[in-house]
Amino acid sequence: MPIAHPATDARIESLLARMTVEEKVGQLGVFADMVRPFAPDVNPEVNVSNAAQVLEQVRAGQVGCLFNGVGAAQGREIQRVAVEESRLGIPVLLAADVIHGMRTVFPIPLGEAASFEPQLAERTARATAVEATAAGLHWTYAPAVDIARDQRWGRGAEGAGEDTFLGCAFAAARVRGFQGEDLRAADSLLATPKHFVAYGAVAGGMDYNYVEIAEGTLHDVHLPPFKAAVDAGALTVMTAFNDINGVPASANHAMLTGVLRDAWGFPGLVVSDYTADMELVAHGYAEDARDATRRAFLAGMDMSMQSGFYAEHLPGLVESGEVPVALLDEAVRRVLSVKSAIGLLDDPYRSLDPAREVDTSQRAAHEALARDAARRSIVLLKNEGDVLPVSRQARIALIGPFARDVDNIEGCWTLFGDKSRYVTLEAGLRAALPEGAALDVVDGCALEAPLDGGIESAVAAARGADVVLLAVGEPQRYSGEAQSRTRIVLPAAQQALAEAVAATGTPVVVLLRNGRALALEGAVRDAQAILVTWFLGSQTGHAVADVVFGEYSPSGRLPVSFPHDSGQQPFFYNHPRTGRPETPEMTEFKARWREYPNTALYPFGHGLGYGRIEYGATRVDAPALEWDGSLQVRATVANTGARAAEEVVQLYVHDRVGSRVRPVRELKGFRKLRLQPGESREVVFTLSRAQLAFTGADGRFAAEPGAFDVWIAPSSVAGEPARFELLASR
Ligand code: GLC
């Protein structure tokens, strides 16, 4: 499945024919952009160089790509050196970690997944691409499509949560958004589904840790989002740091070649994560740098990021015959084909237009989108006594370290955000309130420590208010790379603040700031209302105010389960039922903890709005699904409340018996409806056996005839199932 246009094939072949081995290897090198360094330290310092050395490498044809620098004018200069001063004039790719926004910052991907609106993520990715390509970039190392079932892991913030079906929808949407309709367009940004594969399954939720995983789980849970991204047109894939059952992902032939190339026909290039080939030595999988280079390259890793190993050892490996030159040519052909596919061979200065970089005419539209994406990502967990929405005439106390904070708004992996445009909680609330409204703002404590007199001033403010908005949560640096936590709770100082404020008796609405599901405790868990606000990006304050004052009825649903306790991790809704599932009646000698049941405090798919949503019974149009047939499943959903609301109607199935035990529920569809007060609608989903397939005990991916439960429900635990039979093929 070639990607380059046939006409450029000839040009690529003629380039290949003229390239020395060193020049071929040069196309496989990815290095930090020291010419226009911009990104804060998001990686450990390895192989550090400087602008002059990088330009010299470019001039010598030793660079395929530079990453994490921005700026159109300087990017143009880099490209000029590549095109005019190197022997063959091959343009370089300019990449960066633009994960959820460039200058305008959107919610962290986990937050956006809570919207259950992939089309929204496509729009925010598109806006991101417009801003990133204006800043002199061709390629983003996003979307992260790792399935995260253990919230102790910090990088769940970058993905779409614990569910594969939702993860596939967002992976494809983000690839489409970044790349747009035409890869050759100046505002098309190459996407990179990462980290291939099973990075979210690291043992203990500890980043970079080993992964021991069943083949079925690997194929049915962790690989599908990558397949969805590749099917959506992704032309690059980034490898993972972890091993997979003892074989590091970055040198895993079964995955990089067996699955990606042979099974899926992926035509694009594979780039390593940062120094992942160098790390094969630390893993104990390679003897030394030369052995690591050989193993990574022969497994199917085309481009090596930052280690310099390919430049240093590949020529010798080709010389010795350990790496066939035909394989080297294949890798270079893929890199050149990607450069051709995005139009770089025709227009090396594509996306390097300084005039575009200073054009801010789209910023207002992007900020409006950021505000809409942010409020659609907010999840209302509880709302006792309808304390929300809050009246603008109420006396409000905004209390907590996030009240005025601007440094913990953007979320992890935000390298280029325009902080001058960030809207804090206080700013957003004040903008939504009339002049002179009663809004008292008190920090109460610092992010991780008490403040002298902080609790006293917070208690005084709470006593003088009709309602407290309690802005607490995780500092931004608690999620993202290398940020695994053993206890997914609030910092103690914030919990103490919450207890003191709640003790005043003033109703509390928690505005939770979080990069993962948290184990909520004490007064935070017991507050009258809880809004999960993730890290919402540039428009945080406005989006939260829209929901708090009822301009927007919260419509987000949890993409990750909120546990009772950290000790339950890894916890995910679609778990097997075990041989001793507990029931409300029977808890002795059952699969549960002494302290807690085997359930979530707030389950996957849960979320409330300001309407009153009621579901009718789930019904199937027939008792059986023919092997090659389809089956309609339907339910009526009504808003019996006085306010309009959006509802995420979810379709779940349970395969009651399988050749491998099956999850108690699996998401197979969802639809977000807007329901006016009094409005009801019949929702219909169509099932076929394709949606019931899994990797069975024989290793084949197929559905198995038998009995199924099916739900149309508001969450992964709600509702009563209907039942149908999948009939064997006649
Ligand atoms: C980091 C991350 C990866 C990122 C890369 C380049 O270690 O794992 O997601 O794209 O290095 O910064």
Residues whose N, C-alpha, C, O or C-beta is under 5 A from the ligand:
A	BS01	GLC	V42 D97 Y141 D273 Y274
